[in-house]
Structures are given as C-alpha cells and as structure tokens.
Amino acid sequence: TGIDLLKVIAKPTPKQMDAMNLLGPNRFVCGIAGRGGGKTFVGVNSMLRDDVMKLEKFEFGIPTPYRKKESKRVYWHVCPSLQQFKSFVWPEWMTCIHPADVEHAHISDWEVKMKWGSIYKGITADDPKIQLRRGVTLEGVIPDEAADIPEELWIRILLPALGKSRRRKYRPELNLQPGWAFFIGTPMGKKNWYYRLWRDAMDGKKSADW
C-alpha cells in the first residue's frame, strides 16, 4: 500500500484504516470521535497515503515532461491555534513520516517538503495573516477540531483552494481531480457549523461527494 511505501513507522489500527478508506469513494469526509480516539493520527496518515498513492499513479505513469510539475502537491493540516498544531500535529508528523523521505522540515514555518516535491504545511486559524493565503491550490486539507475553526475559513479559503484549478483545467491528460477534505474533531454540542455539516452529510442533504 501507499503507507508501506512511505515507510510509516506507526501503523493504523483496523478501525482507523476503515476511517481512512472513506476518502477513496468520497471527496469530503466528516470524522467525529472523542478525545484519545486517534483522530489526528488518522488525518495525518490519510494525507500521507493519498500523496504516495498519487506519486505511484502520476509520477511513475506519466510522460517525463510532466513529472516535475505534478510532484509538487500541497496539503494543509489546519488547527484552531498554533499551540494545538505544535503540541499534537507536528509530533504526529515526526512519528509517521520516515526521515529518509524528507527533503527538509522547517519548524519556523511548520512545513515539511518530501523528496518527491510534495509539501505538507501546518496552518492555524488564529494566524492574523490567514487571509493572505487565498489563491493557493490544495490537493487535500485536514480541518482538525473543525468545530473550533471559523466556518468562514472553510467557505472563503479552504473550499475554493480545493476546486478545479488552472493546472487541472489545462492539463486534462493527467485526469486530475479536485482536492479533498477530511474533517476531524471532538463533538462540541449541536450549536456549531461542524455539527450542521455532519448532520447534512448524514441526511443526504449534501452532494454525492460527501
């Protein structure tokens, strides 16, 4: 599998693997679980597996002129605060990503670049410059503790970044798909946007992508 190729050190449990497999047939997934359920671990490994499986599919199966451009996939792991990212997500990255696969890891801007060109970046909702990140093209995004992330961030920045970009439109030979989102979080009652999002998806009020 992609996870084995990436030489991931920590292996998902069968239940965690079931959750990760939801991303295959679905573009958007809402994962709700209590504390200690391994939500961040599932999100991180979903990102890693997606990247490596696309590495196999595209880098090794497309004409040479396109390889360098296509290898630079960008993934965001979005947290409510920098403290949360530093305490939970960055250590998970350092556990799940084998050092031999890393070109560089910059703690100053919370970014890991893989040897094949993909970039994993930590983004926080409390960043005063978050609005300056508009216009980026993302392969995938993980809103972590989504109920604590402003809905506006999802609507105005994250969702548009996952849409069909110019490179997808003008390079049909690669059959590239729009990006995906794996929402993870602890239930925070019923009076928040994440609960409404999950409820609408469960009730079939969303598109077939959910």
Secondary structure, 3 states (H helix, E strand, C coil): CHHHHCCCCCCCCHHHHHHHHCCCCCCEEEEECCCCCCHHHHHHHHHHHHHHHHHHHHHCCCCHHHHHHHCCCEEEEEECCHHHHHHHHHHHHHHHCCHHHEEEEECCCCEEEECCCCEEEEEECCCCCHHHHCCCCCCEEEEECHHHCCHHHHHHHHHHHCCCCHHHHCCHHHCCCCCEEEEEECCCCCCCHHHHHHHHHHCCCCCCCC
